[in-house]
Amino acid sequence: MEKVLIAGATGTTGKQVVNLLKESQYFEPIAMIRKEEQKAQFDDQNVKWVMGDLSEDISHAFENVDKVIFAAGSGGKKVVEIDQEGAKKAVDAALTNSIKKFVMLSSMGADNPEEADQLQEYLKAKHNADVYLKNSGLNYAIVRPGSLINDNASNHIELSHKLNKQGEISRADVAQTLTRALHDDTANKETFEIIKGDTLISKALDTMSTTTV
């Protein structure tokens, strides 16, 4: 089984990613946590964890890891420090440790942040992080969901490189898309947008790629 480091494992989407990977026959989750009191929730699930703070050096957290899901976010408090520079640190650490694939949770609108009516600082940070990952030489999948809601998983999405429309999507379906994108035959060096839709997540991702990098 491949070991997958989840940055942002204690967040709303990150927790769902951990739960999905815990049930996977292909991947083993390793939660990156920031505080001592967060250990217990993963110990109780028999999920491995590693300490790492995106505002500090995190290179140690990427040792002996095969792939990465970056689902961390500042919640709007330290946007540049966490959403941009923290993501860049994660990319650098992934490079140093020869990570096979880096799956980035981005946001719809990150391609043209200057056009956004709101959240411009956040989208600019996401944009810069995405560009940094694309230029890194790593194999990557950049997932850009619409507005996140807390509905149950539908297992269906609408997916395209550019949807040209707004929409919402459940965090559960985002988590499923992120974990699915870890596979070697799926979405290699691809950036795409997702919202609620009628296509099975696996089928939608099949349209991205079948080649192995």
JOURGI-V418719 format. One record per residue. N is the residue number from 0. SS is DSSP state (a for helix, b for strand, c for the rest). PSI is psi in whole degrees, 0 to 359 (999 if undefined). NEAR is the number of other ideal C-beta (glycine too) atoms within 12 Angstrom. Layout:
n=(N/N)
ss=(SS/SS)
psi=(PSI/PSI)
near=(NEAR/NEAR)
This chain:
n=(0/1/2/3/4/5/6/7/8/9/10/11/12/13/14/15/16/17/18/19/20/21/22/23/24/25/26/27/28/29/30/31/32/33/34/35/36/37/38/39/40/41/42/43/44/45/46/47/48/49/50/51/52/53/54/55/56/57/58/59/60/61/62/63/64/65/66/67/68/69/70/71/72/73/74/75/76/77/78/79/80/81/82/83/84/85/86/87/88/89/90/91/92/93/94/95/96/97/98/99/100/101/102/103/104/105/106/107/108/109/110/111/112/113/114/115/116/117/118/119/120/121/122/123/124/125/126/127/128/129/130/131/132/133/134/135/136/137/138/139/140/141/142/143/144/145/146/147/148/149/150/151/152/153/154/155/156/157/158/159/160/161/162/163/164/165/166/167/168/169/170/171/172/173/174/175/176/177/178/179/180/181/182/183/184/185/186/187/188/189/190/191/192/193/194/195/196/197/198/199/200/201/202/203/204/205/206/207/208/209/210/211/212)
ss=(c/b/b/b/b/b/b/c/c/c/c/a/a/a/a/a/a/a/a/a/a/a/c/c/c/c/b/b/b/b/b/b/b/c/c/a/a/a/a/a/a/a/a/c/c/c/c/b/b/b/b/c/c/c/c/c/c/c/a/a/a/a/c/c/c/c/b/b/b/b/c/c/c/c/c/c/c/c/a/a/a/a/a/a/a/a/a/a/a/a/a/a/a/a/a/a/c/c/c/c/b/b/b/b/b/c/c/c/c/c/c/c/a/a/a/c/c/c/c/a/a/a/a/a/a/a/a/a/a/a/a/a/a/a/c/c/c/c/c/b/b/b/b/b/b/c/b/b/b/c/c/c/c/c/c/b/b/b/b/b/c/c/c/c/c/c/c/b/b/b/a/a/a/a/a/a/a/a/a/a/c/c/c/c/c/c/c/c/c/b/b/b/b/b/b/b/c/c/b/b/a/a/a/a/a/a/c/c/c/c/c/c/c)
psi=(142/141/128/119/129/109/126/26/340/358/173/315/319/320/321/326/314/314/321/316/330/328/356/147/355/330/149/122/143/114/128/120/160/334/147/321/352/350/318/319/330/326/319/333/3/38/131/151/162/141/137/129/121/346/358/191/128/9/326/330/342/1/140/36/144/317/167/138/121/101/22/152/154/348/21/358/315/64/309/317/317/302/331/294/325/318/319/319/320/319/314/317/324/320/313/325/14/47/138/330/141/112/118/125/111/218/143/136/350/345/325/71/332/344/352/143/330/171/30/318/316/312/326/317/316/318/311/321/318/315/318/317/315/323/0/336/351/155/136/161/125/117/122/92/162/206/130/133/167/26/165/162/136/343/12/144/170/131/138/159/321/115/334/31/158/165/171/169/145/147/328/318/328/315/319/320/317/314/323/325/349/335/147/333/15/128/56/125/48/146/129/158/149/143/179/144/193/1/133/139/316/319/319/318/335/332/345/313/157/4/147/129/999)
near=(16/25/29/44/48/48/49/40/45/30/32/24/39/39/28/34/47/41/26/37/40/28/18/23/11/22/34/26/43/35/43/44/35/28/17/12/13/27/21/15/21/29/15/13/20/13/34/27/31/31/23/35/24/38/20/18/17/35/23/19/37/35/19/18/37/30/43/52/50/53/47/45/34/25/15/17/13/20/29/23/23/33/42/35/24/38/46/30/35/45/38/27/33/38/24/20/25/19/36/28/39/49/51/50/45/45/40/41/32/39/27/19/29/14/15/20/11/13/24/20/23/29/29/25/33/42/35/28/45/38/24/31/39/25/16/28/17/32/35/43/42/43/49/41/40/32/23/29/21/18/17/14/25/26/26/26/41/31/41/24/19/18/24/15/16/18/25/23/40/31/34/30/42/47/45/36/54/51/42/38/49/44/34/22/22/36/39/28/26/36/33/39/35/49/35/32/28/14/23/21/38/23/19/34/35/20/22/33/23/15/15/14/20)
